[in-house]
Amino acid sequence: MKTNRLMRILLESTRASIPIGPGSSSAPSLEVAAFDGSILLVQQFRQSVSVSPKDFPDRTGYECFVNHIHLRYNGTRDSLMGLLSVVTQLQQNLAQYARDRQFLIILSIAGTECVVRFHECRAGERWLVNDLEAYKEEAILALSVGTGAGGPDATRAE
């Protein structure tokens, strides 16, 4: 797991960490499934049927577009724990696909807005910049799942 300074401050000030224990999740149901070579959030995919991988410069961009959810953050420990439970649920759901693949789950918090997204790691494709400290206005957490060939640094700037 990688974090920037802003996320470390949030985690340390609330004594929060990943994974969240069983039974503590208030996260929405996040079913994932394989669609045309990508692992996608089922509900988000159904809402994005008019979008295809051809609409993006790479598969990572497509997956990050489909595989994202917006959540609220109110600054409390309970709110942060709820966000971390979403990350934990995605981690558990992606594990079944991660035997020969690697995924990156990204949690970003800016003010009261939070986005959780994920993509499969692929060589030559990036979503986040390598130096998470470059994100000055948002707290960033990046959690790798699996050990596939894409490698842990296959991330792309937004």
TAJO-V215621 format. One line per field, one symbol per residue. burial: I if it has 16 or more other C-alpha atoms within 10 Angstrom, else O. A space follows every 50 residues. Layout:
# TAJO-V215621
burial: ???
This chain:
# TAJO-V215621
burial: OOIIIIIIOIIOOOOIOOOIOOOOIOIOOIOIOOOOOIIIIIOIIOOOOO OOIOOOOOIIIIIIIIIIIOOIIOOOIOOIIIIIIIIIIIIOIIOOIIOO IIIIIIIIIOOOOIIIIIIIIIOOIIIIOOOIOOIOOIIIIIIIIIOIOI IIIIIIOO
